[in-house]
Amino acid sequence: MSYDGATLRRLRLQDILSFIKDHPDNAPTLAVTSLMVLKHGLKMKTTETMLHELAQTGVIRYRGNSWVITRGKEIGDFIEQDKTRERNYVK
């Protein structure tokens, strides 16, 4: 199945946010970029740009040595909504 560019971007953002949510005290930039290289084949710079965009919009921030989600419930709803949508695409 092929996705358009916007859908791919949304799925990638979902994966980044899911990883940060699941690793609240252990999601440094290197861990997130490594995930995205392995799962999506993205360049590290591309993932760093996505992290920067999420930080600029106030969705995540860098605290200590880890990314954390700053809009907990909203982001949790976004992640679950997309997981449901992704499952529906596969049907």
N, C-alpha and C positions, 0 to 999 in steps of 0.2 A: 504494500500500500504506500502511496506517495502522499506527502503533505505539502501544502503551500508554505511559503517562507514565514508567514505570520504564525501559522500553527506550529512549525518547528521551533520558532523562537519562544513561543509560549510554553511548549513542552520542556525546552531547555531551562527556562526560568523556573518552571515548576521543579525540575530536578535539583537546581541550585538551592531553592528555598526548602525543599524536602530534606536535603542533606544538612543544611544549617539547622533546621528544626530538630532533626534526629540526633545531631551532635552539638548541643548548645554550648559546651565548653571546649570543644575540640574541632573547630571548623576554620582553621587558618586559611589564608589565600592559597597556599600550596596544596592543601588537601582538596579544596574545591576545584582548583584548576586540574589537578590530577584526575579527579572523578570525571570531569567533562572531557578531558583528553581520551580517557579510556572508554567512556560510554558513548560519546557523540563524535569523537574525532576532532574536537575543536582545538584551535591553537590556544596556548596559555593567554596570550594577549587578548583574544576574543572574550574569554571568560573573565579576565580582569576588567575589561570594559563593561561587561554585564554587571559585575559586582559593583563597579563604580556607579553605574546608572541606578541600580537598586538603592545604593547608599544615598545618592543625590535626591532621590524621591522620598527618602525617610523610611523605606521598608526594612532596611538592615543598617547596622552600624558596626564598626570595629571596636570591640571592647577587650582590652588586655591584649591577648594574642589570638582572638577568635572573632569571627563574624557572628552576630546575634540578630534575631528578628525583633523589630521594634513594634510591629503591628500584629501582635499574636493572633487574635481571633480572626481578624480580616484575612490574614495570610493563610491561616488554617483552613478557612472556608474556601479560599481560592485554590489551594492545593487539592482539597477533596473534590471540588467541582471539576477540576481538570482531570483528576484520576478517573472520575465517572465518565467524563466525556471521552477520554482515551480508550476506556474499556468499550464504549459504544462504537468507536471507530473500528475496533478490531472485529466486531461481530460479523 
